[in-house]
Every structure is written in C-alpha cells, then in structure tokens.
Amino acid sequence: MVQYAGNCRFLWNKALAINLFKLQNKQKICYYQELDFFSKLWKKSEEYGFLTLSPAQTIQQTLKQLERAFKDAFDKNQPLKRMPTFKKKGEVNSFNFPQGFKIDKNGKRIFLPKIGWVNVRKSQAILGKAKNVTVSQKGKHWFVSIQVEQEVAPPKHSSNAMIGGDLGVKRLITLSDGSFVEPIDTSKQTIRIKRLQKQLARKVKFSSNWKKLKAKITTFHTKVANIRHDKLHKISTQLSKSHAIIVLEDLKIRNMTKNSKGSSEQHGKMVKQKSGLNRVILNQGWGMFKEMLKYKQDWLGGQVIFVDPKHTSQTCPACGHQSKDNRLTQSKFECAKCGYQDNADHVGALNILARGHRVLACGEIDISQLVEAGTCLMSDHKAPMVLN
C-alpha cells in the first residue's frame, strides 16, 4: 500500500510540474485525457515502469483529482481558490478506488484490487450504496473511508435555542451563556517532540537510527492531532445537538497567523512573541472547529452564522459604548461610560450573539459600522434567544 500511495504522489507531482511549466510559458495546461495518455507511455518506459505496480484506477483517480484542483483554482466562484501544491513524502499517503472493491456482509472485511481481502475495524454502520473507497495512512495505521450514496429526508433540529461563541487562546471558546471550554493542552507531547528533534539533528540522515527516531516523532505528531480532533469533535457535537443556531466570528485565520519577520529593509516587530501566538492559534484548530460545526449543523438541520469580528470585546453589551479603554487587560472588561464589568471573552460572546440576532432579523453584515455610528439595537443578553 505504501508503494501505491508513493506512485500516486509521484504521478501527482510530475503532472503538476508539467502544468506549472506550461503556465509559466503561457501555454494551455494538460487535463485528464492528455495526462492519462502520458501516464500510459510512462508505464511502458524503463524509467517509470514502477507505475505498473499500482492498479490503473488509482493512477486515473489521481489525475482526475489534479484536473479538479486546477479547475477549482481557475473558478472565480471559489472563495478559497489556490493553485495545487506538491505533495511531500510522508505527509499524505492515500489512494482511491472508484470500483472493484467489495465489502463483507458483516462489514469486518473489505476487498481491494491487487491487495485482496483486508480485515477492518468498523467505526460505524455502513448505510446506503458504497460508491468509492479511499485508503489513507496516518502514522503507523491505515484507514479506509467509504463514500456512500443514500436518500435522506431534510433534517429538523430538535432544539430551538441560539448561542454565540468567542474563540480565543486563553479559552478555546467562551459561550454567551457564561460557560467556557479550556484550551487544548498538548504541552507534554510538544516538549517530547522538541527533545526528539534535537536528537534527530545529530543522527546521520537516512540511517537506521535516523529512521527509527523519525518514526517516533511521527507517532507523537499523530498523538497531538488525535488529542486535538478528539476534543474538537466532542465540543462541536455537544454544541450542535443542543443549539439550532450557533453564531461565531468570521475570523481570517490565515491573515492572523502570518509571519511577522518582515523584509531585510523593514524588519518586523515582536517577531518571537508573534511566532508563539501563531503556534498557539494553529494548535487550537479554530478552522477545523468551524468546519466541524458547519457539517454537523447541516446533518441536524441547524445553522452556523459568521459575523464581523471587529470590536466584539471592546463594545459594552449594556450601553453599546465602544472604546479601547473598555478592555483593561486580556481578561477584564469595564465600560468607561456605564461601569459594566465582566470577563472580556464573555462580553465578546454576548456581542457576537447580538450581531447574530441582527443578521437573522435584517441581514446586517457590517455590524461594526452600526456600532460605531451608535445605531445598534441592544437586547437582553443574559438569556439565550429561543426561536418559536
């Protein structure tokens, strides 16, 4: 399976390099039909004959995925469009079977072309008609993802409550009802990874000891990812089941975690502190958490609303006064006008919930302009709104 994944990665990188070269020379790129023709020629050559070891459909699916990636990159309607990137060895090991696979009636075995019957541990019941199978590697383990087709009735959420949440560093998320979730703590694993990486730097590259240490580091990285996924899944499941509408800030995480080193002419400020903050933000997995909430709310018939994040923790939820002086410290909020006091993250969650109310009521997106103009409507923030 490592061979199959390696061949797919090699073919992706080679086809991508050809298309990027064509783009640089202002030529038309190759799409699936042309790349599939080239792949058949490469299989017959002595240099790339190892491609014949992989099932033909895994090769074809890789080229189809690359074609889709280029089409998405040139699609003006794609909100996060970007050019395909090269795949590094050890980062992503996966391949896809659109046909030829078989699933045992008990769901404990699966047949993969050129591999045979493989024992699997089923995490959930397989409902509907299986359309394709993706085999991927994470750390030492291999996983099988089965995509199914099934008719599902439009879901209706069991709850009618609405809540706002403020994502942060000191607290992973603070909710408008006053509750909060502690941040994800992977400090023990991070310290161990740093220690092992120092040892790795002193080893001869690609030696047997280097490979053993590299595998151990990969295991710890996988453990960190598992800790993050476990906590985010538990929190997102709990929130989505108990609230029909969840309101969050529309944070631009990519912009927030940009490198602050600057250039040789204009040096950055507080580079070390910014680097540490970026590391903490990325370790919390805000983007992953938002995606989990979105698809889980879709499953349950709920909704996730994203509002403008400007001045949410600087605006008083009691009188609407917005000022930098309102936030005395990272955690303490005290309104300079009316004297209202609360935790700054809780204040942010209350304002996020209020902005979500306004978006639902009249579709107001640029809330910050309304707040600065003093035209915002204040509502009772102490109890979450219940939809009839």
Buried (B, 14 or more C-beta within 10 A) or exposed (E): BEEBBBBBBBBBBBBBEBBBEEEEEEEEBBBBEBBBEBBEEBBEEEEBEEBEEBBBBBBBBBBBBBBEBBEBEEEEEEEEEEEBEEBEEEEBBBBBBBEEBEBEEEBEBBBBBBBEEEEBEBEEEEEEEBEBBBBBBBBEEBEBEBEEEEEEEEEEBEBEBBBBBBBBBBBBBBBBBEEBBEBBEBEEBBEBBEEBEEEBEEBEEEEEEBEEBBEBBBBBBBBBBEBBBEBBBEBBBEBBBBBBBBBBBEBEBEEEBEEBEEEEEEEEEEEEEBBEBBEEBEBBBBBBBBBBBBEBBEEBEBBBBBBBBBBBBBBBBBEBBBEEEBBEEEBEBBBBBEEBEBBBBBBBBBBBBBBBBBBBEEEBEEBBEBBEEEEBEEBEBEEBBEEE
